[in-house]
Amino acid sequence: MFNNISRLSNKFTVIGTIIGFSASIALLSVIILLLLMNGGPMANLINWFEIPVANIERASKFYAEVLGGELNQMEMMGTKMAFLPMDGEGVGGSLCQGDGYKPTTDGAKIYLNGGEDLNTPLSKVEKAGGKIVMPKTKINDEIGYMAFFVDTEGNNMAFHSSK
């Protein structure tokens, strides 16, 4: 891999020199290109999602109970937000209440990580005020399982897990 980086770096240095950029800028371009090609910052097509809610407090309580983690709330640019729990880096998301955010069962379906076994969060959905609309269902051996539910705000949501 180092040889490939070196060859690409030389090519970008030549190109960078011809068009007036320094070799360091050209090398930085190579590094960014390699990160993008090898699962770097663009490893996921989706990097953020927002779940529309009518009542941020009610929705925060629901997702905290179902997901088993605290949601940190803040207001940003006139929108009330509650950030869903996540470990480390990866795709994150939040609940959003404000202009332009309308809960619906007709929108895109977001599959939340159901952990090791989606039965764990799914078992908390109805106790927290949501409704299970499709129980845990096997997709196939390679992909795992899914389940659909409607949250307290009326959003059609899903869980996914390998077991």
C-alpha positions in Angstrom: 0.0 0.0 0.0 2.9 2.4 0.8 4.2 1.9 -2.8 0.8 2.9 -4.1 0.7 6.0 -1.9 4.2 6.9 -3.0 3.4 6.6 -6.7 0.1 8.5 -6.3 2.0 11.1 -4.2 4.6 11.6 -7.0 1.8 12.0 -9.6 -0.1 14.5 -7.4 3.1 16.4 -6.7 3.8 16.8 -10.4 0.2 17.8 -11.0 0.3 20.1 -8.0 3.6 21.7 -9.2 2.2 22.2 -12.7 -0.9 24.0 -11.5 0.9 25.9 -8.7 0.0 24.0 -5.6 2.7 22.9 -3.2 3.7 19.3 -2.8 2.2 19.2 0.7 -1.2 20.2 -0.6 -0.9 17.5 -3.3 0.1 14.9 -0.7 -2.9 15.9 1.5 -5.1 15.4 -1.6 -3.7 11.9 -2.0 -4.3 11.1 1.7 -7.9 12.3 1.5 -8.4 10.3 -1.7 -7.1 7.2 -0.1 -9.3 7.7 3.0 -12.3 8.0 0.8 -11.4 5.0 -1.3 -10.7 2.8 1.8 -13.6 3.4 4.0 -12.5 6.6 5.6 -14.7 9.6 6.3 -17.2 8.5 3.6 -17.6 4.9 4.9 -21.3 5.4 5.3 -23.7 6.9 2.8 -25.7 8.4 5.6 -23.8 10.4 8.2 -26.7 12.1 10.1 -30.5 11.6 10.5 -33.2 13.6 12.2 -36.5 12.1 13.5 -39.3 14.7 13.5 -41.2 15.0 16.7 -44.2 17.0 18.0 -43.2 16.9 21.6 -39.4 16.7 22.4 -39.9 15.8 26.0 -42.3 12.9 25.3 -40.2 11.6 22.4 -36.9 11.9 24.5 -38.4 9.9 27.3 -39.6 7.2 24.8 -36.2 6.8 23.1 -34.3 7.0 26.4 -36.4 4.1 27.7 -36.3 2.0 24.5 -32.6 2.6 23.7 -31.4 2.6 27.3 -29.4 5.8 27.1 -29.6 9.4 27.9 -30.6 11.9 25.2 -28.9 15.3 25.5 -31.1 18.2 24.6 -30.3 21.6 23.1 -31.9 24.2 20.9 -30.1 25.0 17.7 -31.2 27.6 15.1 -34.8 27.6 16.5 -35.1 23.8 16.6 -35.3 21.8 19.7 -33.0 18.7 19.4 -32.4 15.6 21.5 -29.3 13.6 20.5 -29.7 9.8 20.4 -27.1 7.8 22.3 -24.2 6.4 20.4 -20.8 4.8 21.2 -17.7 6.2 19.5 -17.8 7.4 16.0 -20.3 6.5 13.3 -23.7 7.6 12.1 -25.6 9.7 14.6 -29.0 11.3 14.8 -31.4 13.4 16.8 -35.0 14.0 17.5 -36.1 17.4 16.2 -39.0 19.6 17.1 -39.5 22.8 15.1 -40.7 24.4 11.8 -40.4 21.8 9.0 -40.4 18.8 11.3 -43.6 16.8 11.0 -43.9 13.2 12.3 -45.3 10.7 9.8 -45.8 7.1 9.1 -45.4 7.8 5.4 -41.7 9.0 5.4 -38.4 7.2 5.1 -38.0 4.3 7.5 -34.9 4.5 9.8 -33.4 1.3 11.0 -32.0 1.8 14.5 -29.3 -0.5 15.8 -31.1 -3.2 17.8 -27.8 -4.2 19.5 -26.9 -7.9 19.8 -30.6 -8.9 19.7 -33.3 -6.5 18.8 -35.7 -8.2 21.2 -34.1 -6.1 24.0 -35.2 -2.7 22.8 -38.3 -4.0 21.0 -39.6 -5.4 24.4 -39.6 -1.8 25.7 -41.5 -0.1 22.8 -45.1 -0.7 24.0 -44.2 -0.1 27.7 -42.8 3.3 26.7 -45.9 4.3 24.7 -45.1 3.1 21.2 -46.7 0.3 19.1 -45.0 -2.7 17.5 -46.3 -3.1 13.9 -44.1 -6.0 12.8 -42.5 -8.3 15.4 -38.9 -9.5 15.1 -38.7 -11.1 11.6 -35.8 -12.9 10.0 -34.5 -11.3 6.8 -32.0 -14.1 6.0 -28.9 -15.7 7.7 -26.5 -13.1 6.4 -28.5 -9.9 7.1 -30.2 -10.9 10.3 -33.5 -9.6 11.8 -35.7 -6.6 11.7 -38.8 -5.3 13.5 -41.0 -2.3 12.8 -42.6 0.0 15.4 -44.4 3.4 15.6 -42.9 5.8 18.2 -44.9 8.1 20.5 -44.9 10.8 17.8 -46.3 8.7 15.0 -43.1 7.9 13.1 -42.7 4.5 11.4 -39.4 3.2 12.7 -37.4 -0.1 12.7 -34.8 -2.0 14.5 -32.1 -4.3 13.0 -29.8 -6.8 14.6 -27.8 -9.8 13.5 -29.5 -12.1 16.1 
